[in-house]
Amino acid sequence: MQQKYIGKAISRVDGPAKVTGTAKYAAEYNVPDLHYGYVVNSTIANGEIEKINLTKAAMVDGVVKIYTHENRPSTAWLSLNYADMDAPPGKPFVPMHNNKVVYNGQPIAMVVAKSFEVARYAASLITVEYKADKSDTDLVANLQNARDPKKGLASFLKPPPPKPKGNAAKAYEAAPLKAGGSFYHGVEHHNPMEPFATTVVYEDKDKLKIYDKTQGSVNTQMYVANVFGLKFKDVRVLSPFVGGAFGSGLRPQYQLFLSVMAALDMQCNVRLTLNRHQMFTFGHRPATLQNTFYGADADGKLQSIQHESVAETSTYEDYTEIVVNWANMIYPSPNVNLQYKLAPLNMASPMDMRAPGGATGMHPVEITIDELAHQAGMDPVEFRLLNYTDEDETTGKPYSSKELKECFKQAAEKFGWAKRNPQPRSMRRGHKLVGWGMATGIWEAMQVPTRAEAILTADGKLTVRSATADFGTGTYTVMAQIAADAMGMSLDNVTFELGDSDMPFAPISGGSFTAASCGTAVQAACLGLKKKLLKKAQSTNAEYKSVNLDDIAFVDGQLQPTNSAVKPIAYTDLAAASKNKQIASKNMGWPQMMKQRKYTRAAHSAIFAEVEVDEDFGVVKVTRLVSAIAAGKILNPKTARSQILGGMVWGISKALREESVMDHRIGRFMNTNLGEYHTPVNADIHQLDVIFVEEDDQIVNDLGIKGIGEIGLVGVPPAIANAIFHATGKRVRNLPIKLNDLM
């Protein structure tokens, strides 16, 4: 019998290509007669360009052309043409549209030369004269300008906070137990290993083949076609390998626009790669200031939840996140008031960054809950169980599944939580204070329409294709597993292909919805293929005339009827009967909206952290982390564990390391390199344990799966912060937590 692959720990099928270097990324394709671009970025945050002096740069041997706002070719005039699948309300940024500067680092010129080195050198010779205006880049100093976000399509994908319930302020004042405070975290940048790059191959009659770093080849295709007035079929985007993205590849970045513009204008092949410094000159996780006011009765039951957030956005778009909604999704309260506002600043539009809004909002939620538990004299786990709910109180709907209690149980047992002394500063290891803390995580389980094609060739091999993306998440592998099980074939005979806009439609890949969305499409395509195989069998074998699809098992590369009198037929025999032509089916995977609409669908987690804090110097070491994850059926425990481990490491980074530091006098980020933008290194990472809690969800989708990209991160920073409080008795609310906060 055919073995089942779903649920098996399968190594990445794309692993060999990556470790041997045969996997190619956007800036690595060998293209003949290639021209190279290099971008010049603004050095002011607000104002106008009065003069750009190109004389010296233009004289450099090898320079072909220099573009500025004064000579760049015209593109679409309607703002809507520049919108992409992830565009927030407002007017998308258009590079070199005019002489206006709206943020520091904005691209204002591009040199195109016969080599990268010449382009870079010539760019250094360009001088710019500005008329600078006052810039506002400090969120805290501009809170008076905060307002409600503008509404648009993003409001459907990122719903605003629910209407207030009861009288939260009055209930808070009357509550015997009160907790809360102000929580601030600054800007963070994605910094994937692969910098953003685009290689444009110019073909006859304005046809383009584009190698782009993107989390959505179709999104890039649509953007290029709409902006430059091309037919969709004349733009092919390929992105089979992406060296990390974390949300930064959801929207087209400016190197795509500029390289395509130059290729079309000069009718030649162009490559534009951003350096590490330039990776700080576009979207980021926004700086956010939050305030919480939670009240509970003497027994610890929540009576009031107030959560306010102000986040920065650009002056041209209203980027929003779901920040404050999470509190009442997890904890029931009769009185709730959730408020979310934006403050426009002279910065690039923020952009989705792993667990956008969730990693931001769950931090104050879980610290405030921990503070209430401490005031009540209750164990943090017991306090959460007292305030547990199986319903999403923001919608009044039950969860399609929620095994959070089991997460608490299994993670606490693994961690040894029962041995915890609840008194802060009570646990030591030599000269180090030891703290144990925990937190809860939640992330929505979404699914969006996606298309896939299943192709059976004459040699009995199966190829499944979709234009989705794999940026390190294991999509290549888990989709092949789904297809192998659906068709009853050996995984060795199954290939999954992605990252090509010529393939069946797929939306941007992010938000932890790719596995559910593309997986459902793969199942649909395989079902369509099975129907075609049966039809072929019925047309060539009389004994199959009365056999229905439900009467057949598709195993071991064969149609095996349950009626033993009917002989099995191999897929290869059916292909031969088709004159060795491939048999294919292209199908759409749809969310079961009528079935899903009565439920809230989400993944949950429980995170337990141990820290050591040097009593004299405030140095924090995260010595242990245990994450228990309830995310439906786990397709591949090996790749899934890698996802959660990555989220845990990022949680350590967010709690203790990561921050983009800006000089507000000039509105410029100062630590735009990997030496000064601090992230954890091997010496910072110690014992990390992952537990997948069994969860059966018949509602979320046919596969019963929930995404895991975000849930691995959201609860880690507050768990670490709560552990630091237990170790030191100091409640630090801002991120990252620094030495001087604890000394």
Stockholm file with secondary structure:
# STOCKHOLM 1.0

chainA/1-743         MQQKYIGKAISRVDGPAKVTGTAKYAAEYNVPDLHYGYVVNSTIANGEIEKINLTKAAMVDGVVKIYTHENRPSTAWLSLNYADMDAPPGKPFVPMHNNKVVYNGQPIAMVVAKSFEVARYAASLITVEYKADKSDTDLVANLQNARDPKKGLASFLKPPPPKPKGNAAKAYEAAPLKAGGSFYHGVEHHNPMEPFATTVVYEDKDKLKIYDKTQGSVNTQMYVANVFGLKFKDVRVLSPFVGGAFGSGLRPQYQLFLSVMAALDMQCNVRLTLNRHQMFTFGHRPATLQNTFYGADADGKLQSIQHESVAETSTYEDYTEIVVNWANMIYPSPNVNLQYKLAPLNMASPMDMRAPGGATGMHPVEITIDELAHQAGMDPVEFRLLNYTDEDETTGKPYSSKELKECFKQAAEKFGWAKRNPQPRSMRRGHKLVGWGMATGIWEAMQVPTRAEAILTADGKLTVRSATADFGTGTYTVMAQIAADAMGMSLDNVTFELGDSDMPFAPISGGSFTAASCGTAVQAACLGLKKKLLKKAQSTNAEYKSVNLDDIAFVDGQLQPTNSAVKPIAYTDLAAASKNKQIASKNMGWPQMMKQRKYTRAAHSAIFAEVEVDEDFGVVKVTRLVSAIAAGKILNPKTARSQILGGMVWGISKALREESVMDHRIGRFMNTNLGEYHTPVNADIHQLDVIFVEEDDQIVNDLGIKGIGEIGLVGVPPAIANAIFHATGKRVRNLPIKLNDLM
#=GR chainA/1-743 SS CCCCCTTSCCCCTTHHHHHHTCSCCTTCCCCSSEEEEEEEECSCSSEEEEEEECHHHHTSTTEEEEEETTTCCCCCCSGGGGCCTTCCSBCCCCTTSSSEECSTTCEEEEEEESSHHHHHHHHHTCEEEEEECCCCCCTGGGGGGCBCCCCSTHHHHSCCCCCCBSCHHHHHHHCSEEEEEEEEECCBCCCCSSCCEEEEEEEGGGEEEEEECCSCHHHHHHHHHHHHTCCGGGEEEECSCCSCCTTTTSSCCHHHHHHHHHHHHHTSEEEEECCTGGGGSSCCBCCEEEEEEEEECTTSCEEEEEEEEEEEECSSBCCCCCCSTHHHHHSCCSCEEEEEEEEECSSCCCCCCSSTTHHHHHHHHHHHHHHHHHHHTCCHHHHHHHTCCSEETTTTEEBSCCCHHHHHHHHHHHHTGGGCCCSTTCEEETTEEEEEEEEEEEEECCCCCEEEEEEECTTSCEEEECSCCCSSSCHHHHHHHHHHHHHTCCGGGEEEECSBTTSSCCCCCCTTCHHHHHHHHHHHHHHHHHHHHHHHHHHHCGGGTTCCGGGEEEETTEEEESSTTSCCEEHHHHHHHTTTCCEEEEEEECCCHHHHTTSBCEEEEEEEEEEEEETTTCCEEEEEEEEEEECBSCSCHHHHHHHHHHHHHHHHHHHHTCCCCEETTTTEESCCSTTTSCCCCGGGCCEEEEEECCCCCSSSCTTCBCCCTTHHHHTHHHHHHHHHHHHHSCCCCSBSCCHHHHC
#=GC SS_cons         CCCCCTTSCCCCTTHHHHHHTCSCCTTCCCCSSEEEEEEEECSCSSEEEEEEECHHHHTSTTEEEEEETTTCCCCCCSGGGGCCTTCCSBCCCCTTSSSEECSTTCEEEEEEESSHHHHHHHHHTCEEEEEECCCCCCTGGGGGGCBCCCCSTHHHHSCCCCCCBSCHHHHHHHCSEEEEEEEEECCBCCCCSSCCEEEEEEEGGGEEEEEECCSCHHHHHHHHHHHHTCCGGGEEEECSCCSCCTTTTSSCCHHHHHHHHHHHHHTSEEEEECCTGGGGSSCCBCCEEEEEEEEECTTSCEEEEEEEEEEEECSSBCCCCCCSTHHHHHSCCSCEEEEEEEEECSSCCCCCCSSTTHHHHHHHHHHHHHHHHHHHTCCHHHHHHHTCCSEETTTTEEBSCCCHHHHHHHHHHHHTGGGCCCSTTCEEETTEEEEEEEEEEEEECCCCCEEEEEEECTTSCEEEECSCCCSSSCHHHHHHHHHHHHHTCCGGGEEEECSBTTSSCCCCCCTTCHHHHHHHHHHHHHHHHHHHHHHHHHHHCGGGTTCCGGGEEEETTEEEESSTTSCCEEHHHHHHHTTTCCEEEEEEECCCHHHHTTSBCEEEEEEEEEEEEETTTCCEEEEEEEEEEECBSCSCHHHHHHHHHHHHHHHHHHHHTCCCCEETTTTEESCCSTTTSCCCCGGGCCEEEEEECCCCCSSSCTTCBCCCTTHHHHTHHHHHHHHHHHHHSCCCCSBSCCHHHHC
//
